[in-house]
């Protein structure tokens, strides 16, 4: 039934203006305002993610969006330079930069202004 559907993910934030500034200005993504005021992130390869406002937003306790990169160290350096702090999680053995290495792909987590968890991870 959905074999040819161009499905897309979405997640909530508490403030669309802050989200738009973060995703466009800090992460450098193409962000457009779509129908009913939702934000549309237009990603490489034609992928799309929608971001919508939700009253009483509670961020998910898991990663909602992953950004595969060739060089996690470089990506973390760029995020840090943009004022974005890396998250630290017990049991992941993260280094001084906040990168977890050796337990799957190298990965580092950070949050958007609404507290949603995002990551950069090494492409296979």
N, CA, C and O atoms as a DFTB+ gen file, in Angstrom:
496 C
 N C O
     1  1       0.810      -1.193       0.000
     2  2       0.000       0.000       0.000
     3  2       0.862       1.269       0.000
     4  3       0.536       2.225      -0.703
     5  1       1.946       1.296       0.768
     6  2       2.765       2.500       0.877
     7  2       4.104       2.375       0.164
     8  3       4.992       3.206       0.355
     9  1       4.249       1.362      -0.640
    10  2       5.518       1.075      -1.309
    11  2       6.089       2.287      -2.039
    12  3       7.300       2.507      -1.999
    13  1       5.270       3.059      -2.688
    14  2       5.744       4.204      -3.468
    15  2       5.480       5.553      -2.791
    16  3       5.642       6.609      -3.404
    17  1       5.080       5.502      -1.542
    18  2       4.813       6.740      -0.807
    19  2       6.128       7.418      -0.435
    20  3       7.078       6.754      -0.019
    21  1       6.181       8.715      -0.583
    22  2       7.373       9.478      -0.191
    23  2       7.169       9.968       1.243
    24  3       6.932      11.151       1.486
    25  1       7.268       9.035       2.179
    26  2       7.055       9.331       3.590
    27  2       8.130      10.292       4.100
    28  3       9.225      10.373       3.544
    29  1       7.798      11.006       5.153
    30  2       8.755      11.924       5.754
    31  2       8.498      11.988       7.256
    32  3       7.357      11.853       7.700
    33  1       9.553      12.192       8.037
    34  2       9.398      12.292       9.484
    35  2       9.048      13.709       9.911
    36  3       9.186      14.664       9.146
    37  1       8.597      13.819      11.137
    38  2       8.326      15.121      11.723
    39  2       8.501      15.052      13.226
    40  3       8.395      13.984      13.829
    41  1       8.769      16.202      13.824
    42  2       8.846      16.275      15.280
    43  2       8.444      17.664      15.727
    44  3       8.387      18.601      14.930
    45  1       8.166      17.784      17.022
    46  2       7.632      19.020      17.581
    47  2       8.706      19.867      18.252
    48  3       9.749      19.371      18.679
    49  1       8.414      21.154      18.327
    50  2       9.215      22.128      19.078
    51  2       8.245      23.045      19.813
    52  3       7.041      23.032      19.555
    53  1       8.783      23.837      20.727
    54  2       7.926      24.779      21.440
    55  2       7.925      26.167      20.819
    56  3       7.062      26.983      21.144
    57  1       8.884      26.456      19.924
    58  2       8.990      27.785      19.336
    59  2       9.519      27.666      17.909
    60  3      10.688      27.347      17.697
    61  1       8.657      27.924      16.943
    62  2       9.047      27.767      15.532
    63  2      10.103      28.780      15.098
    64  3      10.973      28.445      14.293
    65  1      10.050      30.001      15.607
    66  2      11.042      31.007      15.215
    67  2      12.439      30.617      15.687
    68  3      13.406      30.734      14.934
    69  1      12.546      30.155      16.928
    70  2      13.840      29.696      17.435
    71  2      14.326      28.489      16.649
    72  3      15.512      28.384      16.336
    73  1      13.418      27.582      16.332
    74  2      13.784      26.393      15.558
    75  2      14.275      26.790      14.169
    76  3      15.283      26.272      13.690
    77  1      13.559      27.712      13.525
    78  2      13.955      28.147      12.184
    79  2      15.348      28.763      12.204
    80  3      16.175      28.459      11.344
    81  1      15.612      29.625      13.177
    82  2      16.933      30.256      13.284
    83  2      18.019      29.204      13.541
    84  3      19.093      29.272      12.944
    85  1      17.755      28.257      14.401
    86  2      18.736      27.224      14.721
    87  2      19.060      26.373      13.495
    88  3      20.227      26.213      13.134
    89  1      18.036      25.833      12.863
    90  2      18.259      24.916      11.746
    91  2      18.819      25.638      10.513
    92  3      19.633      25.072       9.784
    93  1      18.392      26.868      10.279
    94  2      18.894      27.617       9.119
    95  2      20.246      28.259       9.407
    96  3      21.199      28.073       8.651
    97  1      20.329      29.010      10.495
    98  2      21.536      29.803      10.758
    99  2      22.660      29.000      11.400
   100  3      23.815      29.144      11.001
   101  1      22.358      28.172      12.366
   102  2      23.402      27.410      13.064
   103  2      23.825      26.162      12.292
   104  3      25.013      25.848      12.212
   105  1      22.834      25.443      11.717
   106  2      23.153      24.200      11.009
   107  2      23.275      24.388       9.500
   108  3      23.780      23.503       8.810
   109  1      22.823      25.522       8.978
   110  2      22.970      25.806       7.549
   111  2      22.047      25.014       6.644
   112  3      22.362      24.790       5.475
   113  1      20.905      24.588       7.176
   114  2      19.964      23.809       6.373
   115  2      18.986      24.710       5.635
   116  3      18.760      25.854       6.030
   117  1      18.416      24.192       4.575
   118  2      17.362      24.901       3.857
   119  2      16.066      24.715       4.636
   120  3      15.575      23.595       4.775
   121  1      15.513      25.816       5.145
   122  2      14.297      25.773       5.956
   123  2      13.254      26.668       5.305
   124  3      13.507      27.839       5.022
   125  1      12.078      26.094       5.073
   126  2      10.980      26.858       4.485
   127  2       9.752      26.730       5.371
   128  3       9.589      25.742       6.087
   129  1       8.897      27.731       5.318
   130  2       7.633      27.649       6.026
   131  2       6.626      26.988       5.102
   132  3       6.385      27.460       3.991
   133  1       6.044      25.902       5.564
   134  2       5.115      25.135       4.751
   135  2       3.677      25.396       5.137
   136  3       3.377      26.347       5.859
   137  1       2.786      24.540       4.648
   138  2       1.363      24.674       4.956
   139  2       1.114      24.692       6.463
   140  3       1.799      24.002       7.219
   141  1       0.157      25.465       6.885
   142  2      -0.255      25.585       8.285
   143  2       0.877      26.075       9.180
   144  3       0.841      25.869      10.393
   145  1       1.888      26.726       8.588
   146  2       2.962      27.317       9.371
   147  2       4.035      26.362       9.841
   148  3       4.943      26.779      10.562
   149  1       3.969      25.087       9.459
   150  2       5.022      24.159       9.867
   151  2       6.301      24.491       9.125
   152  3       6.271      25.058       8.032
   153  1       7.427      24.133       9.727
   154  2       8.708      24.308       9.055
   155  2       9.025      23.056       8.265
   156  3       8.702      21.944       8.682
   157  1       9.656      23.246       7.129
   158  2      10.120      22.128       6.314
   159  2      11.632      22.224       6.191
   160  3      12.157      23.211       5.675
   161  1      12.329      21.199       6.665
   162  2      13.763      21.105       6.436
   163  2      13.941      20.330       5.148
   164  3      13.448      19.209       5.024
   165  1      14.634      20.909       4.194
   166  2      14.905      20.230       2.936
   167  2      16.347      19.759       2.978
   168  3      17.280      20.561       2.998
   169  1      16.513      18.441       2.993
   170  2      17.815      17.818       3.185
   171  2      18.377      17.276       1.882
   172  3      17.670      17.176       0.880
   173  1      19.634      16.934       1.910
   174  2      20.320      16.375       0.756
   175  2      19.578      15.141       0.240
   176  3      19.037      14.360       1.023
   177  1      19.558      14.979      -1.050
   178  2      18.915      13.812      -1.643
   179  2      17.411      13.941      -1.765
   180  3      16.734      12.980      -2.130
   181  1      16.877      15.127      -1.463
   182  2      15.443      15.335      -1.610
   183  2      14.620      14.973      -0.391
   184  3      13.392      15.048      -0.433
   185  1      15.266      14.585       0.688
   186  2      14.527      14.257       1.906
   187  2      13.948      15.511       2.532
   188  3      14.476      16.611       2.367
   189  1      12.851      15.325       3.253
   190  2      12.196      16.439       3.932
   191  2      11.816      15.993       5.332
   192  3      11.423      14.847       5.549
   193  1      11.938      16.917       6.282
   194  2      11.490      16.714       7.657
   195  2      10.607      17.901       7.996
   196  3      10.939      19.041       7.671
   197  1       9.479      17.636       8.653
   198  2       8.658      18.759       9.083
   199  2       8.831      18.972      10.587
   200  3       9.027      18.030      11.356
   201  1       8.750      20.240      10.973
   202  2       8.835      20.620      12.380
   203  2       7.603      21.461      12.673
   204  3       7.331      22.442      11.982
   205  1       6.865      21.072      13.696
   206  2       5.630      21.763      14.018
   207  2       5.641      22.203      15.477
   208  3       6.332      21.616      16.309
   209  1       4.882      23.225      15.770
   210  2       4.788      23.743      17.128
   211  2       3.772      22.925      17.907
   212  3       2.715      22.552      17.397
   213  1       4.122      22.658      19.151
   214  2       3.217      21.920      20.025
   215  2       3.198      22.593      21.386
   216  3       4.244      22.804      21.999
   217  1       2.019      22.924      21.849
   218  2       1.878      23.455      23.201
   219  2       2.352      22.397      24.191
   220  3       2.137      21.204      23.976
   221  1       2.981      22.820      25.248
   222  2       3.454      21.919      26.299
   223  2       4.411      20.864      25.745
   224  3       4.395      19.707      26.165
   225  1       5.238      21.284      24.799
   226  2       6.215      20.376      24.177
   227  2       7.130      19.750      25.226
   228  3       7.644      20.435      26.110
   229  1       7.320      18.452      25.111
   230  2       8.286      17.728      25.936
   231  2       9.214      17.025      24.954
   232  3       8.762      16.193      24.168
   233  1      10.519      17.350      24.988
   234  2      11.428      16.732      24.019
   235  2      11.525      15.222      24.215
   236  3      11.421      14.713      25.331
   237  1      11.724      14.534      23.120
   238  2      11.920      13.083      23.166
   239  2      13.216      12.767      23.905
   240  3      14.135      13.586      23.926
   241  1      13.290      11.608      24.496
   242  2      14.480      11.165      25.213
   243  2      15.379      10.315      24.311
   244  3      16.199       9.537      24.798
   245  1      15.220      10.466      23.020
   246  2      15.995       9.711      22.034
   247  2      16.325      10.632      20.871
   248  3      15.760      11.719      20.754
   249  1      17.229      10.204      20.023
   250  2      17.652      11.003      18.875
   251  2      16.533      11.067      17.845
   252  3      16.017      10.038      17.410
   253  1      16.160      12.290      17.458
   254  2      15.094      12.454      16.473
   255  2      15.621      12.699      15.065
   256  3      14.892      12.520      14.090
   257  1      16.900      13.114      14.952
   258  2      17.455      13.412      13.633
   259  2      18.959      13.178      13.656
   260  3      19.658      13.706      14.521
   261  1      19.454      12.396      12.716
   262  2      20.879      12.076      12.605
   263  2      21.444      12.702      11.331
   264  3      20.820      12.661      10.271
   265  1      22.636      13.279      11.459
   266  2      23.318      13.861      10.314
   267  2      24.585      13.059      10.040
   268  3      25.580      13.230      10.744
   269  1      24.571      12.180       9.025
   270  2      25.791      11.452       8.666
   271  2      26.824      12.422       8.086
   272  3      26.498      13.266       7.251
   273  1      28.069      12.292       8.540
   274  2      29.149      13.155       8.074
   275  2      30.395      12.313       7.822
   276  3      30.538      11.220       8.371
   277  1      31.289      12.827       6.992
   278  2      32.546      12.133       6.727
   279  2      33.522      12.261       7.890
   280  3      34.316      11.353       8.136
   281  1      33.467      13.385       8.609
   282  2      34.429      13.670       9.662
   283  2      33.698      14.204      10.892
   284  3      33.334      15.379      10.943
   285  1      33.485      13.338      11.877
   286  2      32.751      13.720      13.088
   287  2      33.510      14.794      13.865
   288  3      32.898      15.727      14.386
   289  1      34.839      14.672      13.948
   290  2      35.625      15.679      14.661
   291  2      35.413      17.067      14.068
   292  3      35.208      18.035      14.801
   293  1      35.464      17.161      12.758
   294  2      35.281      18.443      12.083
   295  2      33.867      18.978      12.321
   296  3      33.689      20.170      12.570
   297  1      32.868      18.107      12.246
   298  2      31.486      18.523      12.467
   299  2      31.297      19.028      13.895
   300  3      30.640      20.047      14.110
   301  1      31.867      18.323      14.868
   302  2      31.755      18.739      16.267
   303  2      32.454      20.084      16.469
   304  3      31.945      20.955      17.174
   305  1      33.618      20.247      15.848
   306  2      34.328      21.528      15.953
   307  2      33.476      22.670      15.396
   308  3      33.422      23.751      15.983
   309  1      32.815      22.429      14.268
   310  2      31.975      23.466      13.659
   311  2      30.759      23.777      14.537
   312  3      30.389      24.939      14.701
   313  1      30.145      22.741      15.095
   314  2      29.001      22.944      15.979
   315  2      29.412      23.714      17.229
   316  3      28.717      24.638      17.654
   317  1      30.536      23.332      17.812
   318  2      31.031      24.003      19.009
   319  2      31.333      25.470      18.713
   320  3      31.016      26.350      19.513
   321  1      31.943      25.722      17.569
   322  2      32.248      27.100      17.167
   323  2      30.966      27.927      17.005
   324  3      30.966      29.137      17.232
   325  1      29.875      27.259      16.609
   326  2      28.584      27.937      16.454
   327  2      27.856      28.093      17.790
   328  3      26.731      28.590      17.834
   329  1      28.502      27.666      18.879
   330  2      27.908      27.822      20.203
   331  2      27.009      26.680      20.631
   332  3      26.216      26.826      21.561
   333  1      27.126      25.553      19.965
   334  2      26.289      24.390      20.276
   335  2      27.103      23.407      21.119
   336  3      28.179      22.969      20.710
   337  1      26.584      23.068      22.287
   338  2      27.272      22.156      23.203
   339  2      26.920      20.705      22.875
   340  3      25.786      20.395      22.509
   341  1      27.904      19.831      23.013
   342  2      27.662      18.410      22.833
   343  2      27.081      17.843      24.131
   344  3      27.454      18.255      25.230
   345  1      26.185      16.915      23.980
   346  2      25.579      16.244      25.131
   347  2      26.478      15.094      25.576
   348  3      27.236      14.538      24.781
   349  1      26.385      14.755      26.827
   350  2      27.171      13.640      27.377
   351  2      26.211      12.648      28.015
   352  3      25.308      13.020      28.765
   353  1      26.429      11.374      27.697
   354  2      25.577      10.319      28.210
   355  2      26.422       9.254      28.890
   356  3      27.425       8.798      28.342
   357  1      26.016       8.870      30.068
   358  2      26.736       7.869      30.840
   359  2      26.782       6.548      30.070
   360  3      25.794       6.123      29.471
   361  1      27.943       5.919      30.102
   362  2      28.095       4.614      29.487
   363  2      28.545       4.626      28.039
   364  3      28.728       3.563      27.445
   365  1      28.727       5.807      27.453
   366  2      29.133       5.870      26.052
   367  2      30.609       6.201      25.872
   368  3      31.090       6.267      24.741
   369  1      31.336       6.411      26.968
   370  2      32.775       6.634      26.887
   371  2      33.174       7.768      25.956
   372  3      34.120       7.628      25.181
   373  1      32.471       8.879      26.020
   374  2      32.748      10.011      25.135
   375  2      34.065      10.686      25.502
   376  3      34.431      10.776      26.674
   377  1      34.766      11.155      24.479
   378  2      36.041      11.834      24.701
   379  2      35.803      13.286      25.087
   380  3      34.665      13.704      25.301
   381  1      36.882      14.045      25.175
   382  2      36.814      15.440      25.611
   383  2      35.912      16.292      24.714
   384  3      35.340      17.277      25.179
   385  1      35.776      15.925      23.436
   386  2      34.906      16.661      22.513
   387  2      33.440      16.220      22.623
   388  3      32.545      16.875      22.088
   389  1      33.207      15.100      23.326
   390  2      31.851      14.572      23.424
   391  2      31.548      13.515      22.384
   392  3      30.386      13.165      22.177
   393  1      32.579      12.998      21.724
   394  2      32.397      11.990      20.673
   395  2      32.537      10.596      21.270
   396  3      33.508      10.307      21.969
   397  1      31.573       9.741      20.994
   398  2      31.633       8.337      21.387
   399  2      32.291       7.574      20.242
   400  3      31.853       7.654      19.094
   401  1      33.343       6.836      20.568
   402  2      34.089       6.096      19.542
   403  2      34.183       4.623      19.927
   404  3      34.304       4.287      21.106
   405  1      34.126       3.757      18.936
   406  2      34.363       2.339      19.167
   407  2      33.152       1.519      19.569
   408  3      33.273       0.310      19.769
   409  1      31.991       2.139      19.692
   410  2      30.749       1.408      19.996
   411  2      29.787       1.586      18.830
   412  3      28.682       2.098      19.007
   413  1      30.198       1.172      17.658
   414  2      29.451       1.483      16.449
   415  2      30.118       2.656      15.782
   416  3      31.302       2.902      16.012
   417  1      29.389       3.394      14.956
   418  2      30.021       4.542      14.293
   419  2      30.352       5.634      15.306
   420  3      29.666       5.773      16.319
   421  1      31.402       6.409      15.034
   422  2      31.692       7.577      15.860
   423  2      30.462       8.478      15.821
   424  3      29.899       8.728      14.755
   425  1      30.047       8.964      16.999
   426  2      28.818       9.750      17.081
   427  2      28.922      10.775      18.208
   428  3      29.559      10.528      19.232
   429  1      28.287      11.924      18.005
   430  2      28.175      12.950      19.037
   431  2      26.757      13.500      18.985
   432  3      26.170      13.646      17.913
   433  1      26.221      13.802      20.158
   434  2      24.854      14.285      20.258
   435  2      24.820      15.739      20.700
   436  3      25.695      16.206      21.429
   437  1      23.779      16.450      20.236
   438  2      23.537      17.828      20.642
   439  2      22.040      18.070      20.590
   440  3      21.292      17.242      20.069
   441  1      21.596      19.202      21.128
   442  2      20.161      19.477      21.181
   443  2      19.813      20.748      20.419
   444  3      20.625      21.666      20.300
   445  1      18.576      20.781      19.903
   446  2      18.060      22.009      19.313
   447  2      17.487      22.877      20.438
   448  3      17.459      22.433      21.586
   449  1      17.032      24.088      20.150
   450  2      16.543      24.970      21.216
   451  2      15.354      24.401      22.001
   452  3      15.114      24.821      23.133
   453  1      14.613      23.463      21.425
   454  2      13.466      22.859      22.111
   455  2      13.864      21.637      22.932
   456  3      13.020      21.030      23.592
   457  1      15.159      21.270      22.895
   458  2      15.629      20.120      23.662
   459  2      15.586      18.805      22.913
   460  3      15.872      17.757      23.493
   461  1      15.234      18.835      21.628
   462  2      15.243      17.608      20.828
   463  2      16.688      17.173      20.593
   464  3      17.560      18.007      20.349
   465  1      16.935      15.883      20.667
   466  2      18.283      15.341      20.524
   467  2      18.579      15.066      19.051
   468  3      17.805      14.408      18.356
   469  1      19.725      15.589      18.592
   470  2      20.211      15.399      17.231
   471  2      21.585      14.779      17.335
   472  3      22.186      14.784      18.409
   473  1      22.098      14.240      16.228
   474  2      23.452      13.693      16.262
   475  2      24.180      13.936      14.948
   476  3      23.579      14.152      13.896
   477  1      25.497      13.891      15.061
   478  2      26.364      13.755      13.882
   479  2      27.042      12.410      14.052
   480  3      27.510      12.082      15.142
   481  1      27.099      11.633      12.991
   482  2      27.745      10.330      13.068
   483  2      28.507      10.029      11.808
   484  3      28.158      10.493      10.722
   485  1      29.553       9.244      11.964
   486  2      30.434       8.883      10.847
   487  2      29.686       8.040       9.846
   488  3      29.044       7.053      10.203
   489  1      29.772       8.435       8.578
   490  2      29.155       7.645       7.514
   491  2      29.954       6.356       7.346
   492  3      31.179       6.355       7.472
   493  1      29.259       5.267       7.064
   494  2      29.967       3.985       6.894
   495  2      30.842       3.969       5.650
   496  3      31.498       2.966       5.370
